[in-house]
């Protein structure tokens, strides 16, 4: 096998490995602020669930992402909110997700 083809296969394997495993979440060295208290009214429809707001670390500063109503994908699905978790000498964001029963 020639050298160019071997390099091409190696690069493809490396790219697929990163794609399948994904990249680790970025570690933020500054503790996130306490969550804001949000006030919201009645749900806009019966299948609406409140997705709470959270802090995001963007360009070296904390930015509040406000909460919003989201549609429940299945009748008994529950929203598990995202949260900041201490890890590796800093903090990482764990995305919220649906839990199905």
C-alpha positions in Angstrom: 0.0 0.0 0.0 1.4 3.4 -0.9 2.2 6.1 1.7 -0.6 8.5 0.7 -3.3 5.8 0.9 -2.0 4.7 4.4 -2.1 8.4 5.6 -5.6 8.8 4.2 -6.9 5.6 6.0 -5.2 6.7 9.2 -6.9 10.1 9.0 -10.2 8.5 8.3 -9.9 6.2 11.2 -9.0 9.1 13.5 -11.9 11.2 12.3 -14.4 8.3 12.7 -13.1 7.7 16.2 -13.6 11.3 17.3 -17.1 11.3 15.6 -18.2 8.1 17.4 -16.8 8.9 20.8 -17.5 12.6 20.7 -15.5 15.3 22.3 -15.3 15.6 26.1 -17.3 18.6 27.5 -15.3 21.7 28.1 -14.2 22.3 31.7 -14.9 25.8 33.0 -12.5 26.9 35.8 -15.0 29.3 37.4 -17.9 28.1 39.6 -21.2 29.0 38.0 -23.5 31.5 39.7 -26.5 30.3 41.6 -29.5 29.8 39.3 -31.9 32.7 38.9 -35.5 32.4 40.2 -37.8 32.4 37.2 -41.5 33.2 37.2 -43.7 31.6 34.6 -47.4 31.4 34.1 -49.7 28.6 33.1 -48.5 26.2 30.4 -49.6 27.2 26.9 -51.0 23.7 26.3 -51.5 20.4 28.2 -48.3 18.8 27.0 -46.0 21.8 27.8 -43.2 21.3 30.4 -41.1 24.1 31.8 -37.5 23.8 30.9 -35.6 25.9 33.5 -33.1 28.5 32.6 -29.4 28.0 33.3 -26.0 29.7 33.2 -23.8 29.2 30.2 -20.1 30.2 30.0 -19.5 32.1 26.8 -16.5 34.1 25.8 -15.1 34.2 29.3 -18.3 35.3 31.1 -21.5 33.8 32.5 -24.6 34.4 30.5 -28.2 33.5 31.6 -30.2 31.4 29.2 -33.8 31.9 30.2 -36.2 29.0 30.7 -39.0 28.2 28.2 -41.9 25.9 27.6 -41.2 22.8 25.6 -43.5 20.1 24.3 -43.5 16.7 26.0 -42.5 14.1 23.3 -44.5 11.3 24.8 -47.4 11.2 27.4 -45.4 10.2 30.4 -42.0 11.7 29.6 -40.3 13.7 32.4 -37.8 16.5 31.8 -34.5 16.1 33.8 -33.0 19.5 33.9 -29.3 20.1 33.0 -26.9 21.1 35.7 -23.3 22.1 36.4 -21.2 19.4 37.9 -17.7 19.7 39.4 -15.1 17.7 37.5 -11.4 17.9 36.7 -10.7 20.9 38.8 -13.5 22.9 37.2 -17.1 22.6 36.2 -18.9 20.9 33.2 -22.4 21.3 31.9 -24.5 18.2 31.9 -27.3 18.6 29.3 -30.9 18.1 30.3 -32.7 15.1 28.8 -36.1 13.3 28.7 -36.7 10.3 31.0 -39.3 7.9 29.7 -41.4 5.7 32.0 
